[in-house]
Every structure is written in structure tokens, then in C-alpha cells.
């Protein structure tokens, strides 16, 4: 067992047993993932004037007293509107050991609905980061961008990872791991060497489309609500405009400013059992757009032994301020890999009811299959 790295599921349960993770209600049966913990909404959401950070010596509660506009009861479910910012106390709080820190990220389904979420702690000067030894409550900032949503007490929109020390692999370690495990592969050219730099391995965009020429989807405006806890409840065409590879497209797509797209990686992605990965959400070197809001990839994603052969990375893409042309094969982001302290009890996709193992281009679980 390593002394530094991401804590797997067995260690997360031990943190809970030791009081380092406190909950107002017992864990849900599937709440602990192979290398992360889903976070649950509490009973109330506060509509706030704007996003904020508390800063040193300041609690989130004190900021809410200044900036909260309205209180929303979540116990029976409530609509959270697009263009609004909400702050929700979570059911989980922390009393971390001095050598354990954490980071948070939206869940995959959250990102695919274009729901912008960030975890905030007391005294914090940054989002989605929890300092080692932190003791206090957790809050989730929620801002639906494309679809209004229905959320309720217990809804799980974000997830948190715990780590000891520095777990990141450097370029040489990534190259070595790729040589032994094949972290990314291009189906039509399995021998193409990966782009490894700045502590990550490059991921490019697929604009050729599937057998029917489907390249991706663009979110519609002024739709009905999406209930974040209901699977296969929404019709695709009520919420999404399909994008097909047609004559004259020439392997290109123009991203319109402030529109939301679901696209897919050219590469199949693999996360070995003793590692976890994260997609870097924005890299200014590849263009003025954000890719992959929900960046965590758990151990076993894309692993053949866990039923994940050929799993692609679904990319949530939004351009900023100016139209931007994406071309087939263009690098759009990179995966960074981290060591786990030890192998998790269960891998992603193995008996966990994982929604996105072996995925290609796929919308969130809330939409009915075509």
C-alpha cells in the first residue's frame, strides 16, 4: 500500500466510521464510489445575488446572511431556474485529519445537463478544493445554465475525492503507465502515439460521427424541466438538437458563443485499477472554450475486466465570447492521472450500476434512448 495517493472506497468508509466524514443521514447504498463520494443536497437552497467565496476567517453562513435573496424548500422538490445562482448546505460535513485534503467536481450526469456546480467551504479562497485538516460544513453552489431542473433533498450533483500528499503522475510516469496499460487509444489508428505534456495525456475530438453520422448534440433553449433524480424520463428531441456529419461539414463544427454542446472524444479512455483520472476542464492553449465540466474518471473506467472496452470521454463543451471552429482530431483537453493508495474494493462498472461504462456519444441518464 502506498503512503500517498487518492483514497479508495474502503478508506472513504473508514473516514466516515472515524468521524472525519459526518452525515446528517446514513450513507445511501451506492453513495461511495471506487475513488469518490457523492455529496447530497440538504433541505434548503438559498437563491443568492451572485457567486462568492468567503475568504479567510469568514464562514459561508455569514455571507449567506448578506447575499441570500430567497429560501427554497427542497424537501418536496423544487425548480431551480436557469441563470440563477443557488447555495445549498450539504448533508455531509468534514473533520479531516491533518494529512488528508480533498477536491470536488460535478458528477457526470450533472455536467451533461450543463449544471454548473462548485463546492465551497468556510474560509475558502478557491472553489472545489478542501484544505488538509478542514473541519466544517460543505456547501454546493448550483447554477443551471441550459435547462431548468428539479432537485430535492438527497439529490446528488457533485462528488468529492480525498487524498494524502501529492498523487499526480508526471510525464515520465504517464508514458510508462501508457506503455503498459494503454491509457488512450484511437480506434482507427491504434498505433498513434499519444501527446503527453504538462503532466497530462492529450484527448482529441471526434467529428466523423457514428454509423448514422451523428456527431453530437446542442442544447435547446426554453425547454421543460429536467428532474435530476429521474432516469429516462425526458425525450431527447424536446431538449437537444442533433448534429450530423453532412456534406460540406468537412470534419468541422463551429461552436456558437454561449451554446452548450455534447461531443465525444476520438480516443477510447482507460483508467487502470490503481489510478484515478481527471479531465482538465479548460486549457487556454487549445482555444477559447471550456471542455468537460465533470472531470472525474474513476478506477476501472474503460477497463476491459470491468466491461468498459472502448469507453470514450463524453465532452461538455461551451465556447466563450467568440465563435470557434473545432476540427476532427483537434486536441481539446488532457487527462491527468493520480495514484490510488490501494486498489478499491469495486471498480467503476463492476456491480455498481454505473451509467457510462463502455459509452460512446451519450447524453445523461435522464433521456430516453433513441
Secondary structure, DSSP 4 states (H G I P E B T S, - for coil): --SSEE--HHHHHHHHHTTSEEESSPPPTT-EETTEEEEEEEEEEEEESS-----TT--HHHHHHHHEEEEEE-TT-EEE-TT-EEEEEEEEEEE--TTEEEEEEE-HHHHHTTEEEEEEETT-SSTTEE-TT-EEEEEEEEEESSS-EEE-TT-EEEEEEEEES--B--HHHHHHHHHHH--EEETTBTTPPP-EETTEEEEEB--S-STT-EEEEEEPSS---EETT-TT-B-HHHHEEEEE--TT-TTEEEEPBT-EEEEEEEEEE---TTEEEEE-S--GGG-SEEE-S--EE-TTTT-GGGT-TTPEEEEEEEE-SS-EEEETT-EEEEEEEEEBSS--SS-TTSSS--SSTT-SS---TTB---
